[in-house]
Amino acid sequence: MRDLLRRATAPVSAAGASGTASGPAAAEASGTAVAVRAVRGVVCATVVGVLLTVAGCSSADRPPEHGTVVDLVRQDWAHVPGVDARDGVLHVTATGRRIVEQDGSGGVPDPPVDLAGTHLVAPGDVTVAASFRDVTADATLAVLDAPPVIADEFRIESAGVTLTLRGHDLRIAVSDGAEDQDVRDLEPVHEEHVRVDDPEAELAVHRSGDRLEVTSDGATVASLPSGDVLDPGTLWLGLSSERGSFTVDSLHASAPVGTRLATAGPVVEHAERDPEGLQALAARSRPDFLVGAAVALGPLAADEDLARDLVRNFGALTPENAMKPQALSPRQGEYTFQEADALLDVAERKGMAVHGHTIAFSEAMPRWMRDLPTGSEQERSASADALLGYVSTVVTHFRGRLASLDVVNEPFDVDQGTELQENVWYRVFGASYPVVVSRAVHDADPDVRQFVNENGADVPGPRQDALLRLVLDTNAHGGHIDGVGLQTHVYDLDTDTVTADDLAQTLDTFADAGLLVRISETDVDDSEGQDAQAEQYATILDTCFHSDACVSWTTWGVDDRYDRWLDDAGDLHQGHDLLFSDGEPTPAYDAVRRVLGG
């Protein structure tokens, strides 16, 4: 995890914008419209892709020009948090997902989108219609141009339209996916609330030319400029509730006669391993050495360039955020494993190892975990049960699917000191909390390799000494730590450069102590030029690759397209730290290939 708030990008164009879908993950629907049940006493929302229009729930009410219909209820929703497909309908419940800031404060909602299932390839007019019933509090349908991008502490919204119904109130929100959006306080470019006289009436949004029109029961309730929202290309769907639940009886996409409409799965399914990729090159000299990258599900689902470059070159992946506590258990006792499972499914299908990230961490905690009481012995005992229950549930769920796992992440203070952060794990268990966590992980999965991951410990000095002592003391008291993760973030080549001599000495130090080393989160700023960046990349990998103690090397990301970070004022910036930039290899990539013999 970066010390700075890093990672994200503006939405990228997905494959299929030309109107064609290919490969086994794409399917086209055409011909006679499929009948859709009309249900009295429910709300019907119809969104028309480049065109948003009003339609009823029954096939008889649908405009006759809609000749292509896809039943989306029957598509894959298995990896969408809060959505349960059973008995022929979709049951949607609130998940409470939020992305908090680095200090645990604030945060923004993180409503789920169907990333690993079905999205639409819609080069022309297209309708997405949903029928809701049993709405206990609120019901939301989101139709987006691309998946939102999820970073460590923020979310970048893509362009799209969201309809939220609460009783008689209909909220209409339009986002334009702008790069200068305030990610700490997400606000749509247009928002309005209108009263719906009959909440059971048909709702619709219509995009035609440069206007968006929202209607209820055929009457216009809002009209506004459309801008570039829902341009021809791909559409991604989200169903969510903030506080309650609802049921989706019908969810379908349709297009006019003569207009192409296709469904498609994640673009990563088309990516193939490259016998000349980085992992293949490394395996010729060190068959057990892993070349990895941190990645998120959204880009793998939507970005052909990134999916291609990841699968071609890397033999391991680290879920960037999907396995952090705020993603896995936003509410105490409730778990949302779906997106993490989808990433692991990708890894298994592509023959990649998975490094889990992370269990005990001072950041990315849901409020219930961060605020566990610790004021009395009785409170600490109850909080210990809650934390250990979380560890057992998570590690048991992923048992057998992880090659290794960060059981403790960034234990020391954020100012490059040597004191343990007094997070909830420290407050509940004391300074020996790594022992407790390590034992609990081992009880749940004795085969997963355990690591303590830290920044600023990749060169000799007090912080490295403190990390070594922590791991050795943990094991001396019954822990099962196999090694350390050294992050090697190089934000500034003037101050953060890692020399070959320093890294070699570091690797020897941990090897002499009987510990393994992962280079776990490499990225290098290019402010001193791409040649200097490439040289630093090559130095780190070369030193690691030629040390028996160093078992893997991982970059914290794949493509600069998703390399975004926040400054102290909250402004979003583009980074240039990785091996690929907009789908093209950088000089650093070429330097890494040469290290591996390519």
KAJOGI-V476685 format. One record per residue. N is the residue number from 0. PHI is phi in whole degrees, -180 to 180 (NA if undefined). PSI is psi in degrees with one decimal (NA if undefined). Layout:
N,PHI,PSI + N,PHI,PSI
This chain:
0,NA,133.6 + 1,-72,148.5 + 2,-66,-41.2 + 3,-83,163.2 + 4,-81,100.1 + 5,-119,154.7 + 6,110,120.9 + 7,153,170.7 + 8,-159,169.0 + 9,-70,153.0 + 10,-58,146.5 + 11,-110,160.7 + 12,-70,132.8 + 13,-94,165.8 + 14,-66,154.5 + 15,94,5.5 + 16,-64,-21.5 + 17,-75,-8.3 + 18,101,4.9 + 19,-114,147.8 + 20,-130,137.5 + 21,-135,166.6 + 22,90,171.1 + 23,-68,-19.1 + 24,-87,-2.3 + 25,-112,140.4 + 26,-143,144.2 + 27,-113,140.9 + 28,-110,137.9 + 29,-154,171.1 + 30,95,-148.7 + 31,-67,139.8 + 32,-61,139.0 + 33,-79,133.4 + 34,-67,135.9 + 35,-121,131.3 + 36,-61,134.4 + 37,-92,130.4 + 38,-122,118.2 + 39,-70,147.5 + 40,80,19.9 + 41,-127,165.7 + 42,-98,135.7 + 43,-113,123.5 + 44,-114,131.7 + 45,-122,125.4 + 46,-117,131.4 + 47,-112,109.9 + 48,-30,-93.5 + 49,-71,-17.7 + 50,-125,128.7 + 51,-109,121.2 + 52,-139,168.1 + 53,-89,135.8 + 54,-149,158.1 + 55,-86,-175.8 + 56,-87,-21.0 + 57,-97,155.4 + 58,-65,-27.6 + 59,-67,-30.3 + 60,-84,-15.8 + 61,-68,139.4 + 62,-53,137.8 + 63,-64,-21.5 + 64,-74,-8.3 + 65,-79,96.3 + 66,-101,-8.7 + 67,-124,125.4 + 68,-134,136.3 + 69,-120,125.8 + 70,-81,104.8 + 71,-82,-18.2 + 72,-61,-32.8 + 73,-85,-0.2 + 74,-83,-171.8 + 75,-90,111.5 + 76,-116,13.4 + 77,-65,-24.4 + 78,-111,28.7 + 79,-108,113.8 + 80,-57,135.3 + 81,85,-2.0 + 82,-117,124.5 + 83,-123,113.9 + 84,-92,112.7 + 85,-158,153.2 + 86,57,30.2 + 87,78,8.1 + 88,-136,167.9 + 89,-106,124.8 + 90,-102,120.3 + 91,-112,128.4 + 92,-130,152.5 + 93,-65,140.5 + 94,-107,-22.5 + 95,74,16.4 + 96,-68,130.3 + 97,-142,152.6 + 98,-109,114.6 + 99,-93,163.3 + 100,-76,174.1 + 101,-59,-35.1 + 102,-87,6.0 + 103,89,-3.9 + 104,-88,171.0 + 105,57,-135.4 + 106,113,160.2 + 107,-128,150.2 + 108,-61,150.9 + 109,-130,66.8 + 110,-64,140.9 + 111,-75,154.6 + 112,-128,147.7 + 113,-75,97.2 + 114,-95,-43.3 + 115,-92,-3.2 + 116,-101,-118.3 + 117,-109,134.4 + 118,-125,171.8 + 119,-107,140.3 + 120,-105,110.8 + 121,-134,89.3 + 122,-76,-11.9 + 123,-134,-157.2 + 124,-60,138.6 + 125,-153,144.3 + 126,-113,134.7 + 127,-120,116.9 + 128,-119,137.5 + 129,-133,140.9 + 130,-112,120.8 + 131,-108,146.7 + 132,-148,169.9 + 133,54,43.4 + 134,-77,114.7 + 135,-88,-26.1 + 136,-144,-58.2 + 137,-155,154.5 + 138,-139,130.7 + 139,-126,134.0 + 140,-117,125.1 + 141,-115,134.3 + 142,-125,117.3 + 143,-123,151.6 + 144,-69,-31.2 + 145,-158,162.1 + 146,-63,146.7 + 147,-65,157.7 + 148,-105,123.8 + 149,-101,123.3 + 150,-111,-177.3 + 151,-56,-46.1 + 152,-131,16.4 + 153,-158,169.0 + 154,-133,130.2 + 155,-100,119.9 + 156,-78,142.3 + 157,-91,167.4 + 158,-67,141.2 + 159,172,179.8 + 160,-124,135.8 + 161,-126,129.6 + 162,-112,125.6 + 163,-126,123.8 + 164,-107,125.9 + 165,-132,99.2 + 166,62,-122.0 + 167,-89,-2.4 + 168,-96,127.8 + 169,-114,119.2 + 170,-96,127.5 + 171,-113,118.5 + 172,-127,133.0 + 173,-122,127.3 + 174,-114,144.3 + 175,-107,0.3 + 176,68,22.8 + 177,-64,146.3 + 178,-73,-19.5 + 179,-98,18.7 + 180,-66,150.2 + 181,-83,99.3 + 182,-74,-13.6 + 183,-86,-13.9 + 184,-147,75.1 + 185,-65,123.5 + 186,-133,136.9 + 187,-69,159.9 + 188,-74,-22.0 + 189,-143,133.4 + 190,-146,135.2 + 191,-152,155.3 + 192,-115,133.3 + 193,-128,150.7 + 194,-89,129.8 + 195,-100,115.4 + 196,-59,-41.3 + 197,-121,104.2 + 198,-60,-17.6 + 199,-91,0.7 + 200,-75,163.9 + 201,-72,132.2 + 202,-109,148.7 + 203,-156,151.5 + 204,-124,133.3 + 205,-123,125.3 + 206,-111,121.8 + 207,-143,119.8 + 208,64,-122.6 + 209,-108,22.5 + 210,-125,145.8 + 211,-111,133.9 + 212,-128,131.4 + 213,-112,132.2 + 214,-128,153.8 + 215,-129,122.1 + 216,55,36.2 + 217,87,-9.4 + 218,-99,135.8 + 219,-71,128.2 + 220,-113,-14.3 + 221,-160,145.1 + 222,-146,132.4 + 223,-155,160.7 + 224,-63,142.8 + 225,-90,-25.2 + 226,60,-134.9 + 227,-106,18.2 + 228,-71,134.7 + 229,59,47.9 + 230,-64,159.2 + 231,-56,139.0 + 232,152,-116.9 + 233,-114,152.3 + 234,-128,134.7 + 235,-118,139.3 + 236,-113,143.1 + 237,-135,139.6 + 238,-125,129.5 + 239,-159,161.0 + 240,-134,139.8 + 241,-80,-38.4 + 242,-132,-7.6 + 243,-138,-135.6 + 244,-154,163.4 + 245,-162,171.3 + 246,-123,140.7 + 247,-109,107.6 + 248,-77,-36.2 + 249,-141,133.6 + 250,-145,115.0 + 251,-143,155.5 + 252,-115,141.5 + 253,-144,156.0 + 254,-138,153.5 + 255,-63,159.6 + 256,-55,132.1 + 257,87,-3.1 + 258,-106,130.1 + 259,-75,138.9 + 260,-144,128.7 + 261,-137,154.5 + 262,-102,152.1 + 263,-147,152.6 + 264,-97,-172.5 + 265,-59,137.1 + 266,-66,-19.9 + 267,-64,-21.1 + 268,-63,-23.1 + 269,-89,-10.0 + 270,-76,144.7 + 271,-129,151.4 + 272,-66,148.8 + 273,-113,121.6 + 274,-65,-9.3 + 275,-114,14.0 + 276,-75,174.9 + 277,-60,-45.1 + 278,-64,-40.6 + 279,-65,-39.6 + 280,-63,-45.0 + 281,-63,-38.6 + 282,-66,-19.5 + 283,-69,-30.3 + 284,-102,-38.5 + 285,-133,91.2 + 286,-58,-28.2 + 287,-95,-0.8 + 288,-80,134.8 + 289,-108,132.5 + 290,-107,116.2 + 291,-128,173.8 + 292,-150,146.7 + 293,-81,142.3 + 294,-153,155.3 + 295,-113,160.6 + 296,-71,-38.1 + 297,-56,-54.9 + 298,-60,-37.0 + 299,-64,-31.4 + 300,-79,-32.1 + 301,-116,-20.3 + 302,-108,103.7 + 303,-61,-38.3 + 304,-61,-51.6 + 305,-65,-43.8 + 306,-60,-43.3 + 307,-62,-47.8 + 308,-69,-35.5 + 309,-65,-54.3 + 310,-68,-35.7 + 311,-64,-37.7 + 312,-110,-23.0 + 313,-115,140.9 + 314,-104,1.7 + 315,-150,152.0 + 316,-132,150.2 + 317,-116,120.3 + 318,-60,118.6 + 319,-64,-45.5 + 320,-136,-13.2 + 321,-71,-13.8 + 322,-111,9.6 + 323,-78,155.6 + 324,-55,-38.8 + 325,-66,-22.9 + 326,-86,-34.0 + 327,-87,-31.3 + 328,-145,71.3 + 329,-64,-23.6 + 330,-126,142.3 + 331,-60,129.8 + 332,82,-4.2 + 333,-115,140.3 + 334,-128,138.6 + 335,-123,81.1 + 336,-84,-4.6 + 337,-58,-48.0 + 338,-72,-37.4 + 339,-63,-42.7 + 340,-60,-38.6 + 341,-64,-40.2 + 342,-64,-42.0 + 343,-67,-34.3 + 344,-62,-43.0 + 345,-59,-48.0 + 346,-58,-43.5 + 347,-67,-40.3 + 348,-68,-28.6 + 349,-99,5.5 + 350,72,35.1 + 351,-109,143.9 + 352,-78,160.4 + 353,-125,130.2 + 354,-104,120.3 + 355,-78,141.8 + 356,-149,105.8 + 357,-157,168.6 + 358,-96,-82.1 + 359,-87,122.1 + 360,-155,145.4 + 361,-79,-15.3 + 362,-117,175.8 + 363,54,37.5 + 364,-102,139.1 + 365,-67,158.5 + 366,-58,-40.0 + 367,-60,-37.5 + 368,-75,-46.3 + 369,-61,-33.2 + 370,-101,16.8 + 371,-58,134.8 + 372,-72,143.4 + 373,-139,17.1 + 374,-76,-24.1 + 375,-132,166.8 + 376,-62,-39.4 + 377,-64,-41.7 + 378,-66,-42.0 + 379,-64,-36.2 + 380,-64,-44.8 + 381,-66,-39.3 + 382,-68,-34.7 + 383,-62,-41.2 + 384,-61,-40.6 + 385,-65,-45.2 + 386,-67,-43.7 + 387,-69,-31.6 + 388,-64,-39.5 + 389,-63,-48.3 + 390,-59,-47.8 + 391,-63,-44.1 + 392,-63,-45.9 + 393,-68,-50.1 + 394,-68,-36.8 + 395,-64,-40.5 + 396,-59,-40.9 + 397,-95,5.2 + 398,-54,131.8 + 399,85,-7.0 + 400,-108,-9.4 + 401,-111,134.1 + 402,-78,-34.1 + 403,-156,169.2 + 404,-156,134.9 + 405,-79,101.7 + 406,-79,-27.7 + 407,-135,130.2 + 408,-120,125.9 + 409,50,62.2 + 410,-70,-24.5 + 411,-93,165.0 + 412,-61,158.9 + 413,-78,-6.1 + 414,-98,25.7 + 415,64,29.1 + 416,-92,-162.6 + 417,-125,9.6 + 418,-91,140.9 + 419,-66,139.2 + 420,-67,136.4 + 421,-90,64.7 + 422,-82,-173.6 + 423,-65,-31.7 + 424,-64,-41.9 + 425,-66,-44.2 + 426,-67,-30.6 + 427,-84,-46.2 + 428,-106,-12.1 + 429,87,-172.0 + 430,-65,-15.5 + 431,-92,17.8 + 432,-58,-32.0 + 433,-58,-32.1 + 434,-63,-47.3 + 435,-62,-45.3 + 436,-66,-44.1 + 437,-61,-43.0 + 438,-63,-42.8 + 439,-65,-39.3 + 440,-64,-44.8 + 441,-63,-38.4 + 442,-62,-36.7 + 443,-83,-32.5 + 444,-151,90.5 + 445,-70,-10.6 + 446,-96,-16.7 + 447,-76,135.2 + 448,-72,133.5 + 449,-105,136.7 + 450,-133,150.6 + 451,-107,123.1 + 452,-107,131.2 + 453,-147,150.5 + 454,-97,158.7 + 455,72,8.7 + 456,-111,14.3 + 457,-88,-2.2 + 458,-127,151.5 + 459,-58,143.6 + 460,157,-178.9 + 461,-59,-37.1 + 462,-68,-40.6 + 463,-64,-41.4 + 464,-61,-42.0 + 465,-65,-38.6 + 466,-64,-44.7 + 467,-61,-45.3 + 468,-62,-42.0 + 469,-60,-46.1 + 470,-68,-44.7 + 471,-65,-40.2 + 472,-66,-38.1 + 473,-61,-46.7 + 474,-70,-32.9 + 475,-65,-24.3 + 476,-105,22.8 + 477,102,8.2 + 478,-78,174.6 + 479,-133,41.2 + 480,-77,126.0 + 481,-90,-26.5 + 482,-176,-169.6 + 483,-123,151.1 + 484,-105,124.7 + 485,-108,120.3 + 486,-77,-36.0 + 487,51,46.7 + 488,-75,125.9 + 489,-118,88.6 + 490,-80,-27.2 + 491,-144,114.9 + 492,-66,-19.6 + 493,-73,-30.9 + 494,-116,-23.6 + 495,-110,2.1 + 496,-55,134.9 + 497,-105,115.7 + 498,-86,159.3 + 499,-63,-40.6 + 500,-65,-44.6 + 501,-64,-42.4 + 502,-71,-38.1 + 503,-62,-43.2 + 504,-62,-41.0 + 505,-62,-46.6 + 506,-63,-38.6 + 507,-64,-39.3 + 508,-60,-47.3 + 509,-73,-33.8 + 510,-64,-41.5 + 511,-63,-25.9 + 512,-88,2.4 + 513,80,24.0 + 514,-114,148.4 + 515,-86,163.0 + 516,-132,134.8 + 517,-111,130.2 + 518,-83,108.2 + 519,-103,-21.9 + 520,-149,43.6 + 521,-62,130.7 + 522,-154,148.8 + 523,-135,124.6 + 524,-67,147.4 + 525,-105,19.5 + 526,-64,-22.0 + 527,-93,8.5 + 528,106,154.8 + 529,-70,-26.9 + 530,-67,-42.8 + 531,-66,-39.3 + 532,-61,-46.5 + 533,-62,-40.1 + 534,-63,-41.4 + 535,-66,-43.1 + 536,-56,-47.8 + 537,-63,-39.4 + 538,-63,-46.4 + 539,-65,-49.1 + 540,-66,-43.9 + 541,-60,-42.8 + 542,-67,-42.6 + 543,-65,-46.8 + 544,-63,-29.1 + 545,-99,17.1 + 546,-116,126.4 + 547,-64,-24.1 + 548,-73,-24.5 + 549,-91,112.3 + 550,-100,-12.6 + 551,-162,158.8 + 552,-136,124.8 + 553,-129,135.6 + 554,-95,145.4 + 555,-88,71.3 + 556,125,171.8 + 557,-117,-48.3 + 558,-129,137.9 + 559,-59,-18.1 + 560,-54,-29.3 + 561,-111,16.7 + 562,-97,86.3 + 563,-124,147.0 + 564,-147,159.0 + 565,-106,136.7 + 566,-86,-179.1 + 567,-64,-23.5 + 568,-85,-3.9 + 569,88,9.2 + 570,-83,140.9 + 571,-88,134.5 + 572,-129,153.6 + 573,-89,130.6 + 574,-101,162.8 + 575,-139,76.0 + 576,-123,-3.7 + 577,-117,-177.7 + 578,-81,-17.0 + 579,-129,150.6 + 580,-138,114.0 + 581,52,42.9 + 582,83,1.1 + 583,-113,140.2 + 584,-67,142.2 + 585,-93,168.9 + 586,-55,-29.6 + 587,-63,-37.9 + 588,-62,-45.1 + 589,-62,-38.7 + 590,-65,-40.0 + 591,-65,-41.1 + 592,-59,-41.4 + 593,-64,-37.7 + 594,-59,-38.5 + 595,-87,4.1 + 596,94,12.3 + 597,-90,NA
